[in-house]
Amino acid sequence: MTDTEYEPDSEELEQTEDVPAEVAGEPIKLIIEARAHGWRVDHYLVRLYPNFSRAAFQRVLEDNGVLINGLPVKMSRRLRVNDCIEFRLPETPDRTLPAEDIPLNILYDDDSLIVINKAANMIVHPGRGNYLGTLAGALQFHFDKLSDVAGKLRAGIVHRLDRDTSGVLVVAKDNQVHHHLSRQFEERTVEKEYRAITWGEISFDRDYIETHVRVSNRNRERMMVCPEGGNSRHAATFYEVLERFKGFSFVRLCPQTGRTHQLRVHMHHLGHPIVADRLYEGHSTLKRSDLLDDVPEDQDEVLISRQALHALKLGFDHPVTGKRLEFEAPLPDDFQTALNAIREHRSKPVRKEPARR
């Protein structure tokens, strides 16, 4: 979100067009009709005002800015017929996202959904000043129909991968499909499998990491492991060491929850940060000189220049047919180059059994 990434928590962009004066900041009161019975309140507000993202309305809800029958409610509150809802619109709506002709590696495409093999160095949706070059912009160019549950800036986006994490990602074409897929992520029936290269030789062959995480006090871009309570969220990851090398491990990672940066922060917490993870490991590249001594400067090639983390597999039930689907994205070239170099220069000698007499 997240190397995984179901949590839509990125900051909203500054809006270029003003909200009409008669709407911006003015209290709004509505009576819920039968057609909206059972809807989550945040979904309902986004459907009424599609120029605002769900994340924007969720912040209003978190600030107790939405009242139902006179009482503040959480975003998960389900509406009932004749509920009286009172709220104010967020200060800035989503602006229209320009379509961008960016090539996409499409693994699957039908009337309901798309499965993408996302490249590294691609932001999933705009946020924090990054408006162009996003997967959301590319989707706008390549597809006429996308869900708008999460707002115009993230049309079709059901879950996320970090900018420099490559791999499998599913996109919804309509709102019903989006809700169905979102529910599978929330109920943890989606199977996610990653590959990572980490620093150091992990001791256990396999283990289960279970912690709580929250935003770091020192660096708001980072997450940190913390005690339970407050704003912390439960996070769980299963890992298995596939290969060990001198100073490195090649690891299979299966997140059981979808917290922001979960896999990156868990491996850092374990003492084996992911290779070339600038935010958690401190270096943004892995070079040949990191594997060998006395490499001439003109031959010191960069093997990988982003975190060595790849979403290899994604499995879920098709929202329409109910058929179980599983998709796999092969290791990208930079990841494979780094892994091959480690295998070549850092492989451990095979232990030979003593000959029997």
Summary of the structure (lengths in Angstrom):
residues: 357
radius of gyration: 22.8
end to end distance: 56.6
largest distance: 94.1
contacts: 1111
relative contact order: 0.14
helix: 21%
strand: 29%
